[in-house]
Amino acid sequence: MTPFARRLAAERKIDLDRLPPGADGIIGFREIERAPSSAPRRTGRIDMVEMRKAIANAMARANRDIPHYYVSTTIDMSPLVTWLADHNGSRPVDKCLLYVSPLLKAVAAALKRFESLNGYFEGGTFSPAAEINIGVAVAIRRGGLVTPAILGVDRLDLDQLMTRLNDLGRVVARPLLDVTVAGDHRVSDGRTGAQFLRRLEELLRKPEEL
């Protein structure tokens, strides 16, 4: 075996006892290149196993430490869909809005009235958040989910929100939207969550005013 081949095999953690020599009876660079390596490859890709573990741990911790309640409703999105069709009619394709842009704006506007749904509960004390940041779930290739946040949603107009969303990946529009509020019972209750959902629906019925 050549010294270079021996050093390369050590770096790649190749078992030399199982590696057959070449036609000349020597294990060289060519044989090392063909051999399977037991060392983990650094491909720059996301480790899906570790991602799943991180997601599971975060969800388990949230459900264990926070006394949740859930309030759901179904919002008729016809007014928004109709408004978007009119609004986008005179716009080039790359400037059109998807419904998620006014949706996020409406969520931010509703949260301004219900600050107990936007903040942090730590050390027995609730602190309202200084701004409204909304996470958007984005599926990634080969499975997995990330939730990048759009910062200061209440300060952005619909076109600015659309620009931020385009940076996150493809969004699919649907005419109906099922919405669930998961709140912290230490700060608010189901009545607050229901009021928030009603306010959200009111805002989405008049997208031209957002």
C-alpha positions as CSV (number, residue, x, y, z in Angstrom):
1,M,0.0,0.0,0.0
2,T,1.3,3.5,-0.8
3,P,1.7,6.0,2.0
4,F,-0.8,8.4,0.4
5,A,-3.4,5.6,0.1
6,R,-2.9,4.7,3.7
7,R,-3.3,8.3,4.9
8,L,-6.4,8.7,2.7
9,A,-7.9,5.5,4.0
10,A,-7.4,6.8,7.6
11,E,-9.1,10.1,6.8
12,R,-12.1,8.4,5.3
13,K,-12.2,5.6,7.9
14,I,-12.0,2.8,5.4
15,D,-11.4,-0.7,6.7
16,L,-8.3,-1.8,4.9
17,D,-8.7,-5.4,5.9
18,R,-11.7,-5.7,3.7
19,L,-10.3,-3.8,0.8
20,P,-9.0,-6.0,-2.1
21,P,-5.8,-4.9,-3.8
22,G,-5.6,-3.7,-7.4
23,A,-4.5,-5.8,-10.4
24,D,-0.9,-5.1,-9.5
25,G,-1.4,-6.4,-6.0
26,I,-1.1,-2.9,-4.4
27,I,-3.8,-0.9,-2.6
28,G,-3.5,2.6,-4.1
29,F,-5.4,5.7,-4.7
30,R,-7.8,4.1,-7.2
31,E,-8.8,1.4,-4.7
32,I,-9.3,3.9,-1.9
33,E,-11.5,6.0,-4.2
34,R,-13.8,3.0,-5.0
35,A,-14.1,1.9,-1.4
36,P,-17.2,2.8,0.7
37,S,-16.4,5.1,3.6
38,S,-17.9,4.8,7.1
39,A,-17.2,8.5,7.9
40,P,-20.2,10.9,7.8
41,R,-20.2,13.0,4.7
42,R,-20.5,16.8,5.0
43,T,-22.9,17.6,2.2
44,G,-24.3,20.9,3.6
45,R,-27.8,19.3,3.7
46,I,-30.1,19.4,6.7
47,D,-30.0,16.4,9.0
48,M,-33.6,15.3,8.9
49,V,-33.4,13.1,11.9
50,E,-32.0,15.9,14.1
51,M,-34.7,18.2,12.7
52,R,-37.4,15.8,13.7
53,K,-35.9,15.5,17.2
54,A,-35.8,19.3,17.5
55,I,-39.4,19.7,16.4
56,A,-40.6,16.9,18.7
57,N,-38.7,18.3,21.7
58,A,-40.0,21.9,21.1
59,M,-43.6,20.7,20.8
60,A,-43.4,18.4,23.8
61,R,-41.9,21.2,26.0
62,A,-44.6,23.6,24.9
63,N,-47.5,21.2,25.6
64,R,-45.9,20.2,28.9
65,D,-45.2,23.7,30.3
66,I,-48.1,25.8,28.9
67,P,-51.8,25.2,29.8
68,H,-53.3,25.5,26.3
69,Y,-56.8,26.1,25.2
70,Y,-58.1,25.9,21.6
71,V,-60.8,27.9,19.9
72,S,-61.7,27.2,16.2
73,T,-63.9,28.7,13.5
74,T,-64.3,28.6,9.8
75,I,-64.1,31.9,8.0
76,D,-65.8,32.5,4.6
77,M,-63.1,33.8,2.5
78,S,-65.3,34.8,-0.5
79,P,-65.1,38.6,0.1
80,L,-61.3,38.3,0.2
81,V,-61.1,36.1,-2.9
82,T,-63.4,38.5,-4.8
83,W,-61.4,41.5,-3.7
84,L,-58.1,39.9,-4.7
85,A,-59.5,39.1,-8.1
86,D,-60.4,42.7,-8.6
87,H,-57.2,44.0,-7.0
88,N,-54.9,41.7,-9.1
89,G,-56.8,42.2,-12.3
90,S,-54.8,45.2,-13.4
91,R,-51.5,44.1,-12.0
92,P,-48.7,42.1,-13.7
93,V,-48.3,38.5,-12.5
94,D,-45.2,39.2,-10.4
95,K,-47.0,42.0,-8.5
96,C,-50.2,40.0,-7.7
97,L,-51.1,39.4,-4.1
98,L,-51.8,35.9,-2.7
99,Y,-54.5,35.7,0.0
100,V,-52.0,35.0,2.7
101,S,-50.7,38.6,2.5
102,P,-54.0,40.2,3.7
103,L,-54.5,37.3,6.0
104,L,-51.3,38.1,7.9
105,K,-52.2,41.8,7.9
106,A,-55.6,41.0,9.4
107,V,-54.1,38.7,12.1
108,A,-51.7,41.6,13.0
109,A,-54.5,44.1,13.2
110,A,-56.6,41.8,15.3
111,L,-53.7,41.1,17.7
112,K,-53.4,44.9,18.4
113,R,-56.8,44.6,20.1
114,F,-55.9,41.4,22.0
115,E,-52.4,41.9,23.3
116,S,-52.8,39.0,25.8
117,L,-52.4,36.7,22.7
118,N,-49.1,38.2,21.7
119,G,-46.4,38.2,24.4
120,Y,-44.3,36.1,26.8
121,F,-45.1,34.5,30.1
122,E,-42.0,34.0,32.1
123,G,-41.3,33.9,35.9
124,G,-45.0,34.2,36.6
125,T,-45.4,37.4,34.7
126,F,-46.8,38.2,31.3
127,S,-45.0,40.7,29.1
128,P,-46.8,42.0,25.9
129,A,-44.5,41.8,22.9
130,A,-43.1,45.1,21.6
131,E,-44.1,44.2,18.0
132,I,-46.1,41.7,16.1
133,N,-44.0,39.0,14.5
134,I,-45.8,36.1,12.8
135,G,-44.2,32.8,11.9
136,V,-45.1,31.2,8.6
137,A,-44.8,27.4,8.3
138,V,-42.8,26.4,5.2
139,A,-42.3,22.8,4.0
140,I,-38.8,21.9,2.8
141,R,-37.7,19.3,0.3
142,R,-37.2,15.8,1.6
143,G,-39.6,16.5,4.4
144,G,-39.4,18.7,7.5
145,L,-40.8,22.0,8.4
146,V,-39.3,25.4,9.3
147,T,-41.2,28.4,10.6
148,P,-39.4,31.6,9.7
149,A,-40.9,34.8,11.2
150,I,-41.9,37.9,9.4
151,L,-41.1,40.8,11.8
152,G,-43.3,43.8,12.4
153,V,-46.2,42.6,10.3
154,D,-48.4,45.4,11.6
155,R,-46.1,48.0,10.1
156,L,-46.0,46.4,6.6
157,D,-48.5,47.1,3.8
158,L,-49.8,44.2,1.7
159,D,-47.2,44.6,-1.0
160,Q,-44.4,44.6,1.5
161,L,-45.8,41.5,3.1
162,M,-46.0,39.8,-0.3
163,T,-42.3,40.6,-0.8
164,R,-41.4,39.0,2.5
165,L,-43.5,35.9,1.7
166,N,-41.8,35.5,-1.6
167,D,-38.6,35.2,0.2
168,L,-39.9,32.2,2.2
169,G,-41.1,29.9,-0.6
170,R,-44.3,28.9,-2.5
171,V,-47.7,29.7,-0.9
172,V,-51.0,27.9,-2.0
173,A,-54.3,29.8,-1.9
174,R,-57.6,28.3,-0.8
175,P,-61.1,29.9,-0.6
176,L,-61.8,28.6,3.0
177,L,-59.6,28.9,6.0
178,D,-59.9,26.9,9.3
179,V,-58.3,29.0,12.1
180,T,-57.4,27.8,15.6
181,V,-56.1,30.0,18.4
182,A,-53.9,28.2,20.9
183,G,-53.7,30.4,24.0
184,D,-52.1,30.4,27.4
185,H,-54.7,30.0,30.1
186,R,-52.5,31.9,32.5
187,V,-53.0,35.1,30.5
188,S,-56.3,34.7,28.5
189,D,-59.2,32.4,28.1
190,G,-61.4,30.8,25.4
191,R,-63.7,33.9,25.4
192,T,-60.7,36.1,24.4
193,G,-59.7,33.6,21.7
194,A,-63.3,33.6,20.3
195,Q,-63.4,37.4,20.3
196,F,-60.1,37.5,18.5
197,L,-61.4,35.1,15.8
198,R,-64.5,37.2,15.3
199,R,-62.4,40.3,14.9
200,L,-60.1,38.5,12.5
201,E,-63.1,37.4,10.4
202,E,-64.5,41.0,10.4
203,L,-61.1,42.3,9.1
204,L,-60.9,39.6,6.3
205,R,-64.4,40.5,5.1
206,K,-63.2,44.0,4.3
207,P,-59.7,43.5,2.8
208,E,-59.8,46.8,1.1
209,E,-59.6,48.5,4.5
210,L,-56.4,46.7,5.6
